[in-house]
């Protein structure tokens, strides 16, 4: 794959003109502002800003119903939700996770003196390879955290079988997978629990926030205690805990965006298929596919650049950035390649070859409700001009 000198103004060469404002991956989707202000007025009138207010309770019930699970335990953000779920499950020693994930998955373990052990991924699905997970189990292993990457659920049946065979706890980082399903089963019903993120960059956001969804009554009750300093009523602390609560204004944003979620998914689906049609004939370029028989949120448009492309992945990103299209590599170079873990596991790459290959070829393209049909076509045209012009 040859490197090229990228023009700083592809518009001169006939591509779409540069955008006046940058196009971001994960630009926030925002629902009905008037409805949000109505919720906000109610918050001010009640003067109930935090501590399990009525909007938080309503939000939790609606998220649980949406995923067909018994419990949603909302949190201030997805990372704290991960940490509380990990501690509530009693994980210690070593826990197996993919390296090809957002670094919070690893940090949530390391922050609690638990060693993240990186397993490889399937190069097609980008999720944990069960065979690699088996190879990484040691006497110190207490659990597995699978990641539903790009909203595509991990190999839940195979991972559950491994967990059962080795008496390991199994949970999922479902930060990408709000509203997604696998073989007709909604995310939230796999493993002991699953963690959601409602960060502003997610297609469904609460400004900032997260949650753990589960069907385990005891686990849910433990996490509710842990997110509020262990309080069980006034002056009665019965468990260790921290401040991990969601506030009312965040729940208000979540309720508004739940009302708009079908519209957002439909726009994401439209954008995905526009990109797919526009890029389908380019050599060495492909979009990650979705199982159309399941629920998908289509919040990520993931383009892979293979050796068959006339232009490298990094050159494509450079050209897009020159046109104010802020495409992203995402998860490059993998958690094992980042300083804290690179120093801990200097030879990890020997066992993570698929992770490194995927990290070197992924480009995530802008999508969401701020992207019009014309914008998507313009982004695709920049890629087409770049690749076909250097074939």
C-alpha positions in Angstrom: 0.0 0.0 0.0 1.7 3.2 -1.1 1.8 6.4 0.8 0.9 9.6 -1.0 1.3 13.3 -0.7 -2.2 14.5 0.3 -3.4 17.8 -1.2 -4.6 20.2 1.5 -7.5 21.2 -0.7 -9.1 18.3 -2.5 -11.9 20.6 -3.7 -9.4 22.0 -6.3 -9.2 18.4 -7.7 -13.0 18.1 -8.1 -14.0 16.6 -4.7 -16.6 18.0 -2.4 -15.6 21.5 -1.1 -14.1 21.7 2.4 -16.7 22.0 5.2 -16.8 25.4 7.0 -17.5 23.6 10.3 -15.8 20.4 11.3 -17.8 17.1 10.9 -17.2 15.1 14.1 -17.6 11.5 14.9 -20.1 11.3 17.8 -21.5 14.8 17.5 -24.4 14.9 20.1 -27.9 14.0 19.0 -30.4 16.2 20.8 -34.2 15.6 21.1 -37.0 18.1 21.6 -35.7 21.2 23.3 -39.1 22.4 24.5 -39.8 19.0 26.2 -36.4 19.2 27.8 -37.1 22.7 29.2 -40.4 21.4 30.5 -38.6 18.7 32.4 -36.0 21.3 33.6 -38.8 23.6 35.0 -40.2 20.7 36.9 -36.8 20.0 38.4 -36.5 23.6 39.6 -40.1 23.6 40.9 -39.5 20.5 43.0 -35.9 21.5 44.0 -35.0 17.8 43.8 -31.7 17.9 41.9 -30.1 14.5 42.8 -30.4 11.6 45.2 -32.7 9.3 43.2 -35.2 11.9 42.0 -38.5 11.1 40.2 -37.0 11.6 36.7 -34.1 9.2 37.5 -36.6 6.6 38.6 -38.7 7.1 35.5 -35.7 7.0 33.3 -34.4 3.8 34.8 -37.8 2.1 34.3 -38.0 3.1 30.7 -34.4 2.0 29.9 -35.1 -1.4 31.6 -38.4 -1.8 29.7 -36.6 -0.9 26.4 -34.1 -3.7 26.9 -36.6 -6.1 28.4 -34.6 -6.5 31.6 -35.7 -6.3 35.3 -33.3 -3.6 36.5 -31.5 -0.5 35.3 -29.2 1.1 37.8 -28.3 4.5 36.5 -24.9 6.1 37.2 -23.1 9.4 36.7 -21.1 8.0 33.8 -20.2 4.7 32.1 -16.8 4.3 33.6 -18.1 4.5 37.2 -20.8 2.1 36.1 -18.1 -0.3 35.0 -16.2 0.1 38.2 -19.2 -0.5 40.4 -20.3 -3.5 38.4 -16.8 -5.0 38.6 -16.7 -4.5 42.4 -20.3 -5.7 42.9 -19.4 -9.0 41.1 -16.4 -9.4 43.4 -13.8 -9.6 40.6 -10.2 -9.8 41.7 -6.9 -11.0 40.4 -7.0 -11.1 36.6 -9.9 -10.4 34.3 -9.8 -11.1 30.6 -10.9 -8.3 28.2 -10.2 -7.4 24.6 -7.4 -5.0 24.0 -9.3 -3.5 21.0 -11.8 -1.4 23.1 -11.9 2.0 24.7 -9.3 2.3 27.4 -11.9 2.7 30.1 -12.6 -1.0 30.0 -9.0 -1.7 31.1 -8.8 1.3 33.4 -11.9 0.3 35.4 -10.0 -2.9 36.3 -6.6 -1.3 36.9 -8.1 1.4 39.1 -9.2 -1.3 41.5 -5.9 -3.2 41.5 -7.2 -5.9 39.1 -5.0 -7.0 36.3 -6.6 -6.7 32.8 -5.4 -9.6 30.6 -5.8 -8.9 26.9 -7.2 -11.5 24.6 -7.4 -11.2 20.8 -10.4 -10.5 18.7 -12.0 -12.0 15.7 -10.8 -10.0 12.7 -14.3 -10.1 11.1 -16.5 -9.2 14.0 -13.9 -7.2 16.0 -15.2 -8.8 19.2 -13.5 -11.2 21.7 -12.3 -14.4 20.1 -13.4 -17.2 22.4 -10.4 -19.4 21.5 -8.1 -16.6 22.6 -10.0 -16.1 25.8 -9.4 -19.8 26.7 -5.7 -19.4 26.1 -5.5 -16.5 28.5 -7.1 -18.2 31.5 -4.8 -18.7 34.5 -5.4 -19.7 38.2 -5.8 -16.0 39.0 -8.5 -15.4 36.5 -11.9 -14.5 38.1 -13.9 -13.1 35.2 -14.4 -12.0 31.6 -15.6 -8.7 30.3 -16.9 -9.0 26.7 -17.4 -5.9 24.6 -20.2 -5.4 22.2 -18.2 -3.4 19.8 -19.9 -1.0 17.3 -23.2 -2.2 18.6 -22.6 -5.8 17.4 -22.9 -8.2 20.3 -20.0 -10.4 21.2 -20.0 -14.2 21.0 -22.3 -14.5 24.0 -23.0 -18.2 23.9 -19.4 -19.2 23.6 -18.2 -16.8 26.3 -20.9 -18.0 28.7 -19.8 -21.6 28.1 -16.2 -20.7 28.9 -17.3 -18.8 32.0 -19.4 -21.8 33.2 -16.6 -24.3 32.5 -14.1 -22.3 34.5 -16.4 -20.9 37.2 -15.7 -17.3 36.0 -18.0 -14.2 36.3 -19.0 -12.8 32.9 -20.2 -9.3 32.3 -20.3 -7.0 29.3 -19.2 -3.5 28.3 -22.2 -2.6 26.2 -21.3 1.1 25.8 -21.9 0.9 22.0 -24.9 -1.4 22.2 -27.9 0.6 23.6 -31.0 -0.9 22.0 -29.2 -3.7 20.1 -30.0 -7.4 20.1 -28.4 -10.8 19.3 -30.6 -13.6 17.8 -33.7 -11.8 19.1 -32.4 -11.2 22.6 -31.9 -7.7 23.7 -28.6 -6.5 25.2 -28.9 -6.5 28.9 -29.8 -10.2 29.1 -26.3 -11.6 28.7 -23.9 -12.5 31.4 -24.4 -11.3 35.0 -24.9 -7.7 33.9 -24.1 -5.2 31.1 -22.9 -1.7 31.3 -24.2 1.2 29.1 -22.7 4.6 28.4 -24.8 7.7 27.9 -21.8 10.0 27.2 -22.5 13.0 24.9 -20.7 11.2 22.0 -23.0 8.2 22.1 -26.0 8.1 19.8 -28.2 8.1 22.9 -27.0 10.5 25.6 -27.9 12.0 28.9 -25.3 14.8 28.6 -23.1 12.4 30.6 -24.1 9.2 32.3 -24.2 5.4 32.3 -26.1 2.5 33.8 -25.9 -1.2 34.6 -28.7 -3.4 33.3 -29.3 -6.8 34.8 -31.9 -9.5 35.7 -30.1 -10.3 39.0 -32.2 -8.8 41.9 -29.4 -9.1 44.5 -26.7 -7.6 42.2 -29.0 -4.7 41.3 -29.7 -4.0 45.0 -26.0 -4.1 45.8 -25.1 -1.7 43.0 -27.9 0.8 44.2 -26.2 0.8 47.6 -22.7 1.2 46.2 -23.6 4.2 44.0 -24.9 6.1 47.1 -22.1 5.6 49.7 -23.8 2.4 50.9 -26.8 4.2 52.4 -30.0 2.1 53.0 -32.2 4.9 54.4 -31.3 7.9 56.6 -28.1 7.4 58.7 -27.9 3.7 57.9 -24.8 2.8 55.9 -24.8 -1.0 55.2 -22.3 -1.3 52.4 -19.1 0.3 51.1 -19.8 2.8 48.4 -19.0 5.9 46.5 -21.0 8.7 44.8 -22.0 7.3 41.5 -25.5 8.7 41.2 -27.1 10.1 38.1 -28.6 13.6 38.6 -32.1 14.7 37.6 -31.1 17.0 34.7 -29.2 14.1 33.1 -32.2 11.9 33.4 -34.3 14.7 31.8 -32.0 14.7 28.8 -32.3 10.9 28.7 -36.1 10.9 28.8 -36.2 13.5 25.9 -33.7 11.5 23.8 -35.7 8.3 24.4 -38.6 10.0 22.8 -36.5 10.7 19.7 -34.6 7.4 19.6 -36.4 5.8 16.7 -35.8 8.9 14.6 -32.1 8.9 15.5 -31.7 5.2 14.6 -33.5 5.8 11.3 -31.1 8.6 10.4 -28.1 6.5 11.3 -29.5 3.6 9.2 -30.0 5.9 6.3 -26.4 7.3 6.6 -24.9 3.8 6.9 -26.6 2.7 3.7 -25.7 5.9 1.8 -22.0 5.3 2.7 -22.2 1.7 1.8 -23.7 2.4 -1.6 -21.2 5.2 -2.3 -18.1 3.2 -1.3 -19.1 -0.3 -2.4 -17.0 -0.4 -5.6 -13.8 1.0 -4.2 -10.9 -1.5 -4.1 -9.5 -2.3 -0.7 -12.3 -0.5 1.2 -15.3 -2.1 3.0 -17.9 -1.1 5.6 -18.4 -3.3 8.7 -21.8 -5.0 8.2 -24.7 -5.4 10.6 -27.2 -8.3 10.9 -30.4 -6.7 9.6 -32.5 -9.3 11.4 -31.5 -7.9 14.8 -32.0 -4.5 16.4 -29.0 -2.2 15.6 -28.4 1.4 16.4 -26.1 2.0 13.5 -24.3 4.7 15.5 -20.9 3.9 14.0 -20.0 3.7 10.4 -16.8 1.7 10.4 -14.7 1.6 7.2 -11.8 -0.9 6.9 -8.9 -0.2 4.6 -7.1 -3.3 3.5 -3.9 -3.9 1.6 -5.9 -3.8 -1.6 -6.4 0.0 -1.3 -4.2 2.4 -3.3 -4.1 4.7 -0.3 -3.2 3.9 3.3 -5.6 4.3 6.2 -3.6 7.1 7.7 -3.4 9.0 4.4 -7.2 8.7 4.1 -7.7 10.2 7.6 -5.2 13.0 6.8 -7.1 13.9 3.6 -10.4 13.8 5.4 -9.1 16.1 8.2 -7.8 18.5 5.6 -11.4 18.9 4.4 -12.6 19.4 8.0 -14.0 15.8 8.2 -12.7 14.6 11.5 -12.8 10.9 10.9 -11.2 8.8 13.7 -9.0 5.7 13.9 -10.7 4.6 17.1 -9.0 2.4 19.7 -5.6 2.6 17.9 -3.2 1.3 18.9 -5.2 -0.9 21.2 -5.1 -0.7 25.0 -1.9 -2.9 25.0 -0.2 -0.2 22.9 -0.9 2.6 25.3 1.8 3.7 27.8 0.4 2.2 31.1 -0.2 -1.2 29.5 2.6 -1.2 27.0 5.0 -1.0 29.9 3.1 -3.7 31.8 2.9 -6.1 28.8 5.8 -5.2 26.5 5.4 -8.4 24.3 1.6 -8.4 24.2 1.5 -7.8 20.5 2.7 -11.4 19.9 -0.7 -12.7 21.1 -2.8 -9.8 19.7 -2.1 -9.9 16.0 -5.7 -9.6 14.9 -6.2 -6.7 17.3 -3.3 -4.8 15.8 -4.3 -5.5 12.2 -7.8 -4.2 12.9 -6.5 -1.2 14.8 -4.3 -0.3 11.8 -7.1 -0.4 9.2 -10.3 1.1 10.8 -11.7 4.5 10.0 -14.8 5.7 11.7 -16.8 8.1 9.6 -19.2 10.9 10.8 -22.9 10.1 11.1 -25.9 11.1 13.3 -28.7 13.6 13.0 -26.4 16.5 12.2 -25.4 14.8 8.9 -27.6 15.4 5.9 -27.8 13.1 2.9 -25.7 15.7 1.0 -23.0 15.7 3.7 -22.7 12.0 3.7 -22.3 12.0 -0.1 -19.7 14.7 0.2 -17.6 12.8 2.7 -17.9 9.7 0.5 -16.8 11.7 -2.6 -13.6 12.8 -0.9 -12.7 9.2 -0.2 -13.6 8.2 -3.8 -11.5 10.9 -5.3 -8.6 10.1 -3.1 -8.6 6.3 -3.7 -9.5 6.4 -7.4 -7.1 9.2 -8.1 -4.2 7.2 -6.7 -5.1 3.8 -8.1 
